[in-house]
Amino acid sequence: MTLDYGMLDGRRPYYRVGDPDGDPLFVLPGVSDAFQRGAPSRATAAVLSRLYSGVSDRDVWVVGRRRHIPVGSSTRDMAAEYATVIDEQGLWPADVVGVSMGGFIAQHLASDYADYVDSLALVSSATRLGGHGEQVIRDWRTLAGKGKWAELAADAERESATGVKQTVGPLLVELAGTFADLRPAVPADVVVSLSACLEHDSRNVLDDIDAPTLVAAGDADHFFPEPRLRETKDGIDDATLALFKGAGHDLAVSEADELNGIVRRFFDGFRGDGLYP
């Protein structure tokens, strides 16, 4: 099994796990990518290997945004850079998974670079943020501007998780913040990324997405309420909606095994009764 990681062109973090001879699975992570404090590590690669164990026969690439994102960059601009990565690495056509902010970018990738995307999974993502999500992201941007990284990270746990994690997670992050510096490697990238999320609205590009698309999210997601998810599903010609009861925005981690099973079956062509366990 591959366990590779590093920086593409010295500026873009990546992780590669699974089977290097398998079909490519290209993963665009969420806004947490901008919060990374150091260089890619073997420990994180091992975590991702376990997280994507359900698709270990695929050549899984988890590729972050470039460090020092140009001010004013939109999710569409970021999609263009991802297209360059896919082309340079010879990964197309790839099955693409976009998580949260990564799903925003993946929509533009699928609409603008259709030849590069075979199938698409939008995980905890939609055409645009819901009202509560917009307010949370604005608050985070304010906290980032003030350098209040522990407070921001704690609130991210609070807004993303459900159940006991929603209470315990923020406390643990706040405790960690008293002992460790949670400042990201490039603080400005956080502000740019959050601004891009606030500005994202892909309703006018959904008609251009030809790839079969899975929209998978928790029905307790604070950022993307069900009407936003259904708006996304209804706007794409060949789309399927998978709602996870009781799951929050951290679906990709909290329900990793079930989610990966559904994503795998979808990418293999199963629909309807064949899609779900």
N, C-alpha and C positions, 0 to 999 in steps of 0.2 A: 504494500500500500504506500502511495506517495504521501510524503509529509514535507512539503516544500514551502518556503516563505521568503519574503524579502521586499525589495523596492524595485519596481519597474522604472527604468530610466532614472533611478535614484530619487524619485519623488512621489511614487504612487505605491502604497502598501498593497501586498497581495499575499494570499495563502492558496496553496494547491494541495488538495487531499483526494483520496479515492484511487481509482485505477487510471494511470496515464494513457492506457490504450482504450479506455472507454469513451463513449460519446460525451462531448463537452457539456457541462452544466455551469452556466455563468451566473454568479450571484452578486447582486448589487446590495450592499448593506444599508442600514438606516442611518439616521443623523448621528447616531453614536459613533460612527466612523470618525467624525471630526473631533471627538473627545479623547481619542487615543493619546496617551502621554509619551510613548516611546516608539522605538522601532518594532516591527513585527517580531514575534518571539515564538520559540518552539512550544512553549506552554500554551499559547493561544492556538497554535496549529493543532495541538493535541485535543484541545477543547472542540475545535471545529470538526476535527476528524470524528469525534464521538457524536457531535450534533448532526452530522450528515452521514452517519453510519448506515442509515436506511437507503442511501443511494451510493454506497461505496463502490459499486461497479461502474460509476460515472467518473469522468475526469472533472472534478469539481474545482472551479476557480472562484474564490471570494476576493473581489477586487475593490479596493477603496477608492475614494476620490484623491486627486493629486494634493500634495501638501502645498500651501500657499495658493489657494484658489483665488483667481482674480476677483477683485471687488465687483459686485454687480452681476456675477455669473448666475444664469438661470438654470433650471433643471434641464432645459433643452440644450444649453451650452454644454452641460456636463454629459448629456447623452452623446453629443458629437465626439467628446474625448473618449468615452467608452467604446464607441464604434471604432476609433483608431486602435485601441487596445485589442479588440476582438480581431481586427484585420491583421495587426502586426503579429499576434500570437497564432494566427491561422485557426481560429476557433469557430468560424462560421460554417454553416448555420448552427447556432447553439440554442439549446433550451435555456431560457433566461428566467431567473427568479429575482424579483425586486421586492425588497422588504422595506416597508414604510417609505421614507424618503427615496430609497432605492426603487420603490415601485413608481414614484413620480417620474424618476429619470427613465425607468424601463418603458413607460408608456411612450415617451418621445423616441426612445431607441427603436421600438417596434413600429412606430408610425413613420419615422424618417429614414430608417435603415432596415426595411422589411426583409431584405435578403439575408441579413445577419441573424434574424430571430426565427427559429423554427416553431417553438411554442413558448408561451409566456405564462408565468404565475405571478400574480400581484398579491403579496402577503401583507396583511394589515396596512392596506393602502387603497386609495381611491382617486377620483378625479381631483379632489380638493379636500381640505380640512373641513371638519364640522365647526360650528360656532365655538364650542368649548375648546376644541383643539387649537383654533386660531388664537384664542386668548392665552392659552398655556404657552404656545410658542412665542408669542409677544413677551410674556413674562420671562421666559427663558432667555430671550435675546437681551432683555434689560439686565438680568442677572449676569449674563456673559459679559456685557459691556462694563459692569462693575467688578468683574473678576471674582464673583461669588460662586466658585466652582462646586464646593461641597453642597451648598444650598440648592444649586441647580441639579446636581446629580441625585440628591435626595428626592427632589420633586419629580424627577424623571422616573424613579422607582415607584413613587406614589401614584403617578398617572398611568403607568404602563402595566402594573401588576394587578392581580385580584386576590381576594381572600387574605390569608394571614401575611402573605408576602407584601401586601399593600401597606401593612403596618410595620412589620419587622424590617423590611428592606430599607426604607428611609432612615430608620434608626441606626442600622449598621453602616450605612453610607456616611451619615453625620459623624458617627464615631470614628470611621476611617479618616474623615477629613480633619480630625484633631491630631492625627499622627502622620498623615501623608499629604503631600502637595498634590491636589487633583487638577492642577492647571494643565490643559492640553498642550501637545507639542506646538501647535500653531493656534493660539487663541482666536485670531481673526477668522480662521476657517469656520469656527463655530457660528460666529455672527453671520458670515456669508451664507452658510448652509441654512440657518434658520430663516433668513430673509428669503432665500429661494423657495423654501417650503411655504411661507406665507403668500408668496406671489404665484405659486403654482395653481393653474386651472387648465386641465387638459380636456375639457368637454368638447372643444372644437377639433380635436385630433383623433377622437375615438373611431370615427368612420374610416380613418386611414390605417387602423390596425387590422391586418389580415390574419395574423397568427392566432391559432386557437388559444384562448385565454382563460385561465382559472383565477377567479377572485376569491381569496381565502382570508377570512378574518373572524375574530371573536365577536359575539353579539354584545359584549360588554366593553368594547373598545371605546375609550374616551375621545380618541382623536377622529375616528371615522364611524359615525353612527350608521345604522342600517340603511337609511335613505341614500346616503352618499355611496354606499357599497352597491346598492341596487341601481343607482344612476350609472355607475361604472359598468356593471354587468350588462345593463340594457343598451348602453351606447356602443358596445362592440358586437359585431355580427355573430361571431362564434365564441360565446363566453358562457362560463358556468360559475355559479356562486356556491361556495361552501362556507356555511356559517357554523362556527363552533360555539355551542351553548356554554355560557358562563365564562368564556375566555376573554382576556383583555388584549391590550396592545402588544404584550410580550408573547403572543401566540407562537412565534418561531422558536422560542425557547421552552415555554411552558407546556406546549403540546407537540414537541419536535417529532416524536416517533409517528404519531397519527398524521400530522401534517405532511411529513416526508412521504408517508405511504400514499396519501391522496395525490400529492404532487407527482410522485413517480407513476402512479396509475394513469393520471391525466396525460402526462407526457408520453406514455405508452399507448395512448389512444382510447382508453376506457372512458365512457361517459355513463351517466345515469346510474343504474344499479351496480355497474361494474366499477364505479369510481370509489364508492364508500366501503368501509370494512363490513 
